[in-house]
């Protein structure tokens, strides 16, 4: 049994898988989710349930948060009985959510004001890598806090990278998700263009995957394109959120504006927000 007591707030598909990996690695894990039904799988596997966020941080040495957006993260830190509501000097808070760099810097300063430690650690990877413990973890904060957390990151991912002060991890995450968006839209446009000219999806995807243009994300998304089935490994609404955050952080390159416009239209006009981001192909097919 590992000595550190771990708290986890936010049990979506990613958070649940990651907390389960820490539990299997022998850590004592306590979880909190507003929807208590989402705790059941973990508590049945041996995790404990906290009644609120204050109890979570009071009873743990390290607390992870993995939440949907900036507002949700700020709320769990600031609310009555939130993560910063007690006297927990020296405890480590780790936010793994995808948020604006400015939000990470804000949380770092706020935690320091309450004499608590903070690092950001957003991840590159979706549900399957979260389940397999093969995420890439992008860390910003102090090197000392990173070194304390590294054994935990070694359970959660195949690689963790210390990138600098608070905000650096979030900046790297927005950059890699920009590349993700470009890859997905380019794949959709390529397949549709080929089809318009008499080349089947199967043949075009074989050409891509067997040649120099193939890459990991295209191979992962190939079955979805072939089956026209897009269960959300990474919901389209989240790439819209992340592209907006990147724009707010200064992204203004030539491809960034049409990319955000396309995914936003697929969400707002196409109603595809809750499907996988690869479902953008369904919107493009109709335009």
KOLNU-886309 format. One record per atom (N, C-alpha, C): residue in three letters; x, y, z. Coordinates in steps of 0.2 Angstrom, whole numbers, plus 5000, padded with zeros to 4 digits. Example, Ala and Ser with C-alpha at 12.3 -4.5 7.8 and 13.67 -1.06 7.14 Angstrom:
<atoms>
ALA506649725039ALA506249785039ALA506649845039SER506449895035SER506849955036SER506450005039
</atoms>
This chain:
<atoms>
UNK500449945000UNK500050005000UNK500450065000UNK500350114995UNK500750174995UNK500450225001UNK500950265004UNK500750305010UNK500350365008UNK500350395002UNK500050455001UNK499250435000UNK498850485003UNK498150475003UNK497950524997UNK497550494992UNK497450534986UNK496650554986UNK496550614984UNK495850634983UNK495750644976UNK495150634973UNK494950644966UNK494250684966UNK494250734962UNK493650774961UNK493550774954UNK492950754951UNK492750754944UNK492850684941UNK492250654940UNK492350584938UNK491950574932UNK492150614927UNK491950594920UNK492350534917UNK492250524911UNK492550464908UNK493350464909UNK493650524909UNK494350524910UNK494550514917UNK494250554921UNK494350554928UNK494250494932UNK493750454930UNK493550394933UNK494150344931UNK494350344925UNK494850294923UNK495450304927UNK495650374927UNK496350384930UNK496350374938UNK495750394941UNK495650374948UNK495750294950UNK495450264945UNK495450184946UNK496150164945UNK496550194941UNK497250174940UNK497650184947UNK497550234950UNK497850254956UNK497650204962UNK497050184961UNK496750134966UNK497050064965UNK497150044959UNK497449984957UNK498149984959UNK498450044959UNK499250044960UNK499350044968UNK498850034972UNK498850034979UNK498850094983UNK498650144980UNK498450214984UNK497850204987UNK497750234993UNK497150254996UNK496750304993UNK496250294990UNK495850354986UNK495250364988UNK495050434989UNK494450454991UNK494150504985UNK493550494984UNK493250524978UNK492650574980UNK492550624976UNK492050664976UNK491750684970UNK491050674969UNK490750704963UNK490050724965UNK489850774962UNK489150804963UNK488650744962UNK488750714956UNK488250664954UNK488550594958UNK488250574963UNK488550524967UNK488550454964UNK488050444959UNK488050384955UNK488750374951UNK489050424949UNK489750424946UNK490250394951UNK490150394957UNK490650364962UNK490550294963UNK490050264961UNK489850194963UNK490350144961UNK490550154954UNK491050104952UNK491750104955UNK491950164957UNK492550164961UNK492450144968UNK491950164971UNK491850144978UNK491750074979UNK491450044974UNK491349964974UNK492049934973UNK492549964970UNK493249944970UNK493649954975UNK493449994980UNK493850004986UNK493950084988UNK493750124984UNK493850194985UNK493350214990UNK493450274994UNK493050304999UNK492650364996UNK492150384998UNK491750434996UNK491750495001UNK491950554998UNK491950615003UNK491250645002UNK490950675008UNK490350705008UNK490350775004UNK490950805004UNK491050875001UNK491750884999UNK491950934996UNK492650954994UNK493050965000UNK492750995005UNK493151015011UNK493450945014UNK492950905015UNK493150835018UNK493650805014UNK493550805007UNK494050775002UNK494750805004UNK494850865004UNK495550895005UNK495750885012UNK495350885017UNK495550875024UNK495850815025UNK495550765022UNK495750695023UNK496250665018UNK496550705014UNK496950685009UNK497650725009UNK498150695006UNK498850725005UNK498850764999UNK498550734993UNK498550764987UNK497850754984UNK497650814981UNK496950814978UNK497050834971UNK496750784966UNK496650794959UNK496050824957UNK495950874953UNK495350894950UNK495350884942UNK494850854939UNK494850844932UNK494050864930UNK494050924928UNK493350954927UNK493250984920UNK492651004918UNK492451014911UNK492751084908UNK492751134913UNK492951194910UNK493251244916UNK493451304914UNK493751344919UNK493251364924UNK492651374923UNK492151394928UNK492051344933UNK492051274931UNK491951224935UNK492551214940UNK493151224937UNK493751224941UNK493751274947UNK493651334944UNK493651394949UNK493151384955UNK492651354953UNK492051344958UNK492251294963UNK492551244961UNK492751194967UNK493351214971UNK493751264969UNK494251294973UNK493951344978UNK493451384975UNK493251444979UNK492551434983UNK492151384981UNK491551384984UNK491551364992UNK490951384995UNK490951365002UNK491051295003UNK491451275008UNK491751205008UNK492051175002UNK492351224999UNK492751204993UNK493551184995UNK493951174990UNK494651144991UNK495051194996UNK494851254995UNK495251304999UNK494951335005UNK494451305007UNK493951325013UNK494251305020UNK494751265020UNK494951235027UNK495651265028UNK495951235033UNK496651245035UNK497051185033UNK497351185027UNK497751125025UNK498351145022UNK498751185026UNK499451215024UNK499851155021UNK500151165015UNK500651115013UNK500351065008UNK499751055008UNK499451005004UNK499451024997UNK499450964992UNK499650984985UNK498950974981UNK498751024977UNK498251014973UNK498451014966UNK498150964962UNK498350954955UNK497750964951UNK497751014946UNK497251014942UNK497450984935UNK497050934933UNK497150904926UNK496650924921UNK496250974922UNK495750994917UNK496151034912UNK495751044906UNK496051084901UNK495751154902UNK496151204904UNK495851274905UNK496351324902UNK496151384903UNK496651444900UNK497251444904UNK497851464901UNK498451474905UNK498351524911UNK497951574910UNK497751624915UNK497451594921UNK496951544919UNK496651514925UNK497051474929UNK497551434926UNK498051404930UNK498451444934UNK498651504931UNK499051554935UNK498651584941UNK498051594940UNK497551614945UNK497551564951UNK497451504949UNK497351444954UNK497951434958UNK498551444955UNK499251444958UNK499251494963UNK499151554961UNK499151614966UNK498751604972UNK498151584970UNK497551574975UNK497751524980UNK498051464978UNK498251414982UNK498851434987UNK499351474984UNK499851494988UNK499651544993UNK499151584992UNK498851634997UNK498551595003UNK498351535001UNK498051485007UNK498551445009UNK499251455008UNK499751415010UNK499751335008UNK499451335002UNK499351264999UNK499751264992UNK499951204990UNK500351194984UNK499951174978UNK500151194972UNK499751184966UNK500151174960UNK499951124956UNK500251124949UNK499651104945UNK499751124938UNK499351104933UNK499651044929UNK499151004927UNK499450944924UNK498950914919UNK498750954914UNK498250934908UNK498650874905UNK498250834901UNK498450784898UNK498350784890UNK498750744887UNK498650734880UNK498450664879UNK497850644876UNK497650584876UNK496850584878UNK496550534876UNK495850524878UNK495650464882UNK495050444882UNK494850394886UNK495250324886UNK495450304881UNK495750234880UNK496450244884UNK496850294882UNK497550304885UNK497450314893UNK496850354895UNK496750364902UNK496650294905UNK496250244902UNK496150184905UNK496750144905UNK497250144900UNK497850114899UNK498450134903UNK498350204906UNK498850234909UNK499450254905UNK499250274899UNK499750294894UNK499650364891UNK499350404896UNK499350484894UNK500050514894UNK500050574891UNK500550614891UNK500350674896UNK500750684901UNK500550734906UNK500950794906UNK500650854905UNK500950924903UNK500950964910UNK501550974913UNK501551004920UNK501751074920UNK501451114923UNK501651184925UNK501651194932UNK502051234935UNK502151244942UNK502851244945UNK502951224951UNK503651224953UNK503951154952UNK504551154951UNK504851084950UNK504851044956UNK504851074962UNK504851034968UNK504151004969UNK503651034967UNK502951004967UNK502850954962UNK503150964956UNK503150914951UNK503550844953UNK504050854956UNK504450794959UNK504050754964UNK503650794968UNK503250754973UNK502650724969UNK502450744964UNK501850714961UNK502050664955UNK502750664954UNK502950624948UNK502750544949UNK502850514955UNK502650444956UNK501950434954UNK501450484955UNK500750474954UNK500650484946UNK501050534943UNK501050534936UNK501250474932UNK501750444935UNK502050374932UNK501550324932UNK501050324936UNK500450284936UNK499950304931UNK499850364930UNK499350394926UNK499550394918UNK500150404917UNK500350414910UNK501050374908UNK501150374902UNK501850344900UNK502350404900UNK502150464900UNK502650514900UNK502350574904UNK502750604908UNK502550674911UNK503150724909UNK502950784907UNK503450834905UNK503350894910UNK503950914913UNK503950974917UNK504151034912UNK503651084911UNK503751134906UNK503851204908UNK503851214915UNK503951274917UNK503451294923UNK503351364924UNK502951384929UNK502151374927UNK501751394932UNK501051384931UNK500851424924UNK500451394920UNK500151414914UNK500551374908UNK501151354909UNK501551324904UNK501151254902UNK500951214906UNK500551154905UNK499951164900UNK499551214902UNK498951234899UNK499151264892UNK499651304891UNK499851324885UNK500051264880UNK500351214883UNK500551164879UNK499951124877UNK499451114881UNK498851074880UNK498451114874UNK498351174875UNK498051214869UNK498351204863UNK499051204863UNK499451194856UNK499351124853UNK499351074857UNK499251004855UNK498550994852UNK498051024856UNK497351014854UNK497251054847UNK497551114846UNK497551144840UNK497751094834UNK498351064835UNK498551014830UNK498050964829UNK497750934835UNK497250884834UNK496650904830UNK496450974831UNK495850994827UNK496050994820UNK496651024818UNK496851024811UNK496850954808UNK497150904812UNK497150834809UNK496450814808UNK496050824812UNK495350794811UNK494950824805UNK495050894805UNK494650924799UNK495050904793UNK495650904793UNK496050884787UNK495850814784UNK495750774789UNK495550704787UNK494850704784UNK494450734788UNK493750734785UNK493650764778UNK494050824777UNK494050854770UNK494350814765UNK494850774767UNK495250734762UNK494750674760UNK494450644765UNK494050584763UNK493450604759UNK493150664761UNK492550684757UNK492750704750UNK493350734749UNK493550754742UNK493650694738UNK493950644741UNK494150584738UNK493450554735UNK492950544740UNK492350514738UNK491950554732UNK492050624732UNK491750664727UNK492050644720UNK492650614720UNK492950594714UNK493050524713UNK492550484716UNK492550414715UNK492950364719UNK493350394724UNK493750354728UNK493450334735UNK493350274736UNK492950254742UNK493350274749UNK492950274754UNK493250294761UNK493850244762UNK493650174761UNK494050124763UNK494750134759UNK494750144753UNK495350154749UNK495750214751UNK495350264752UNK495750334754UNK496050324761UNK495750294765UNK496050284772UNK496650234772UNK496550184767UNK497150144766UNK497750174764UNK497650224759UNK498150264756UNK498550304761UNK498050334765UNK498350384771UNK498750344776UNK498450284778UNK498750254784UNK499350214782UNK499450194776UNK499950154774UNK500550204771UNK500450264771UNK500950314768UNK501150354773UNK501550404771UNK501950454776UNK501450504779UNK500850504776UNK500350554779UNK499950524785UNK500050454786UNK499650424792UNK499950444798UNK499550444803UNK499750464810UNK499350424815UNK499550434821UNK499150394827UNK498450414827UNK498250484827UNK497550504827UNK497150474821UNK497450474815UNK497050454810UNK496950384810UNK497350344812UNK497250274813UNK496750254819UNK496750294824UNK496250284829UNK495550304826UNK495450354822UNK494850374820UNK494550344814UNK495050304810UNK494850264804UNK494150224805UNK494150184811UNK493550144811UNK492850184812UNK492950244815UNK492350284816UNK492150304809UNK492650324805UNK492450354798UNK492150294794UNK492450244794UNK492150184790UNK491550164792UNK491350164799UNK490750144801UNK490250194802UNK490450254801UNK489950314801UNK489650314808UNK490050304813UNK489850304820UNK490350334825UNK490150384829UNK490550434832UNK490450434840UNK490450384843UNK490450394851UNK490950434853UNK490850474858UNK491350524860UNK491850494864UNK492450494861UNK493050484865UNK493350554867UNK493250604863UNK493350674865UNK492750714861UNK492350734865UNK491750764862UNK491850824858UNK491550834853UNK491650894848UNK491550964852UNK491150964857UNK491051024861UNK491651044864UNK492050994866UNK492651014870UNK493251044865UNK493251024859UNK493751054855UNK493551124853UNK492951134853UNK492651204852UNK492951244858UNK492851224864UNK493051254870UNK493751274870UNK494151224868UNK494851224868UNK495151274863UNK494851274857UNK495051314851UNK494851394853UNK494351404857UNK494151464859UNK494651494865UNK494851444869UNK495351464874UNK496051484871UNK496251444865UNK496851454862UNK496751524858UNK496251544856UNK496151604853UNK496251664858UNK495951654864UNK495951704869UNK496651704872UNK497051654871UNK497751654873UNK498251684867UNK497951704862UNK498351734857UNK498451694850UNK498151634849UNK498151604843UNK497751644837UNK498151654832UNK497851694827UNK498151674820UNK498351614820UNK498751594813UNK498151584808UNK498451574802UNK497951574796UNK497451514796UNK497651464799UNK497151404799UNK496651404805UNK496851444810UNK496451444817UNK495751464816UNK495651524812UNK495051554812UNK494551504808UNK494651484802UNK494151434799UNK494051374803UNK494651344806UNK494551284810UNK494051294816UNK494051354820UNK493651364825UNK492951374822UNK492851404816UNK492251424813UNK491851354811UNK492251304809UNK491951244806UNK491751204812UNK492151194817UNK491951154823UNK491351184827UNK491351254827UNK490751294831UNK490151284827UNK490151284820UNK489551274816UNK489351194817UNK489851154817UNK489651084818UNK489251074824UNK489451104830UNK489151104836UNK488451144836UNK488451204834UNK487851244835UNK487351234829UNK487551224823UNK487051214818UNK486951134816UNK487551094817UNK487451024816UNK487250984822UNK487251014828UNK486950974833UNK487450914835UNK488050924834UNK488550864835UNK488950874841UNK488850924845UNK489250934851UNK489450874856UNK488950834857UNK489050774861UNK489350714858UNK489450714851UNK489750664848UNK490450674847UNK490850624845UNK491550634845UNK491750684840UNK492350724841UNK492550774836UNK492550754829UNK492750684828UNK492750664821UNK492050664817UNK491550674821UNK490850684818UNK490850754814UNK491350794814UNK491350854810UNK491250834803UNK491450774801UNK491450754794UNK490650744792UNK490250734797UNK489550734795UNK489250804793UNK489550854797UNK489350924795UNK489650944789UNK490250924788UNK490550954781UNK490250914775UNK490050854776UNK489750824771UNK489050854768UNK488750894773UNK488150924771UNK488251004769UNK488851024769UNK488951094767UNK489251104760
</atoms>
